[in-house]
Amino acid sequence: KKKKKKRKKKIAHFRTDNKDPRTFQSLITTKIGQSLATELKASYYCEVSTKTYEGIEDLFNDVLAAIISSQQSKICLTRNRVGRPRPKDACEIM
């Protein structure tokens, strides 16, 4: 029997320190990152550093806020319908 080879998932990876360790040249500039985000139709673009942790907390807070706001429009928060999809003609309680 032939063994099946596992397919590796393709993951986009961008170095956050912005330098190639072999050449110390910039890998991605802010302009390139922003144009790539536009090309991919990304709804959010930010720069973070895993070395200094700069911007990471803001990134997580912004992503969580976006997830919560997108889910709130899908979920009805009235007492008798918690968690069920909101009817199209329902009013919103804030």
C-alpha positions, 0 to 999 in steps of 0.5 A: 500500500502506498502511503498518502502524503499529507498536504501542507496548508498554505499560510501567508506569513509576514515577518513582523520585525520587517528585516530579513535576518540574512540580509537585514533588508526590509521585507515589507514596507507599510506601503506594500502591506497597505496595498496588499490589504487593499488587493485582498479586500481586507477590512482591517490592516495594522502593523504589530511587533511580536518582538516588542509586543507593540500593537498586539493588544490593539489588534486583538481588541479591534478584532474582537470588537469587529466579531462581536459587532458582526454577531450582534446583528445576527443574534436577537437579544430579547428574552424569549429569543436569546441566541436565535437569528433576528427576524428581518422585521424585528425592532432592535433593543439597545 
